[in-house]
Amino acid sequence: MAASKLEWDAKVQGVINAAPANQKLTFTEANELVTKFDANAVLIDANTTGVATNVTDIATNVTDIATNTANFSTLLEEKMTATLLEPTIVSGAYTFDVSTARKYLFTITEATTLTMPTLANSTNIVFSANITGDFALTTNATELGDTYDGTISNRLTFECTKTSAGTQTNIVSIENLS
């Protein structure tokens, strides 16, 4: 809100004078000046508060940008590793490499052992595999849900967690799809 202009009776309008005569203000005009100065002081205080708020908002925005950058990095990593991988199983064994992919699709052609990745401490990862093949399938994970049925497609969702103390647990949830 802008302050209104000062007006007093003794001014001469429309006259340009390089050396105007000194004029005395009336008591009413002096009070009008005090009122205008007070109003401007309130506006200055409000602007000072507004500037402080804007500085705080800028700091918050900088923090948000840093957070969003970290989140983008996480999403980018997830996108890069969300590639569908169709590995070839050699000698009935396969170890998941979650740095390569988080989604797997394969058909086993012999009895096969799936091995979970070894994680760094304080890490949790989830990945899945759609598997077919009417052969024995074993994992180094606690199995939940359905029993693997190689005559149909099965979705195996793995969750591997490693504590800060270095204890890793592997859980696989099996879902028969068709």
N, C-alpha and C positions, 0 to 999 in steps of 0.2 A: 504494500500500500504506500503510495507516494504521498509526501506531505503537501498540503496546499500552499499556494503562493502567499507571501506576506503582502498585506495591503494596509496603508494608513492614509489618513486624510490629507496630510501636509505635502504629499508628493505632487509634482507637476508632471502631467502626462503630455507626451508629444514634444517635449523640449529636450534637446541634447545640449548638455552643458559640461564642458571639460572640467570646470572648477565649480561644482555646485556649492551653494551656500550651505553652511551648517544649519541644520534644523533640529529643533528639539522635539522629542516625541512626547505625546501626551501620556498620561498614566495608562489609559486604555490601550494605546498603541504599544507601550512597553509591555503590558501584560499579554497582549497578543503575540509579541515576539517571544516572551518566555514560554507561552503555550506552544508555539511552533517549535522552539528549540527542544522543549520536553518531548514533543511528539517525534521529532527527528532522533532524539536520544533513544526512545523506545524502539524506533525502526532500526537503529544501529545495533541495539542489543539483540533484537530479533534476527538480524542478519548475521551477527556473530554466532548465535546459537545455530542458525541454518548452516553456516560454514562448518562448524564443529560436527554437525550431523552429517554433512556431505563427506567430510574427512573420514568419519566412522564408516559411512556407506562405501566409500572407496576401498577402505581396508577390508571390509566384508567381501566386496566384489573381487578383490585380489585373492582372498582365501578361496572364494567360490571357483575362481578360474583355476587355481592350483588343484582343487578337488576334482573339478571337471576334467582337467588334464590327466590326473591319475585314473579317473574312471574310464576315460577314453583309451588310455593305455591298456587297461584291463580288458575292455571290450575288444580292442584290436587284437590282443593276445588270444582271447576266446575265439574271435572270428578266424584268426590264422590257424588255430588248432582244431577248429570245428570241421576241418576237411574230412570227408568220408574216405577211409582207407580200406582197401581190399587186399589184405596181406596174403602171401603164400606161406602156408604152414609147412615147415621142414621137420622131418623126423618126429612128427606128432607133438611138437611143443611150440608155444608162442608166448613171448613176453611182451606185454603192452608197453608201447613207448608213447606216453601222453604228450610229449613235446612235439610229436609228429601229427597226431590226430586225437580227437575225442570221440569220434564215431567210426565204428568198424563194421564191415560186412564181409562174412566169409562162409564158405562151405567146408566142413572138415571131411577129409577123405580117409581118415584112420583115427584110432583112439588118440585123443589130444589132451594135453595138459596146458591150461592157460595160467600164466604167472602174472601177478600184479606188479606194477612198477614199484621200485623202492623210492620212497619219498624223502624229502628233506624234513628235518624236525619242524613241528608246528605247521604242517601242511595238510590240506584236505582237497581231494579232487574227485570229480564224478565224471564217468564216461560210460559209453554204451556200445554194445555189439549185437548185431542181428546175425544169428548163426543157424545154419542148417547142416545136416549130415547125420546119418543114422549110425553113429559110432559113439563110444564112451567119451564123455567130456568131464574132465576134472579141473578144479581150480584151487588156488591157495587162499580161498575166501570162504567165509561163512555163508551158506546158501539159504535164501529165503524165497518164499513164493512157490511157484510151480516147480515140478521136476523137469529137467531138460528132456525134450522129446525130439530126437533127431529126424523124425519123419515129417515134421512141420517146422515152420520158422519160429525161432525163439528170440525174444529180446532180453538180453542180459544187461542190467544196469549195475555198474560197479561203483562203490564208494570206498575210497581208501583214505584213511586218516592216520597221521603220525603225530604223536604228542610232542611237547617240548622236551620230554625225557627220552624220546626216541622209540617209544612203543608204537608199532604200526598195527592197525586193524584193517581188514579187508572184508567187505560185505558185498555179496552179489544177490540181486533180486532177479529171479527168472520169471518171465512171462511168456506163456505159450500163445503165439499169435494166430495160428490157423490150424 
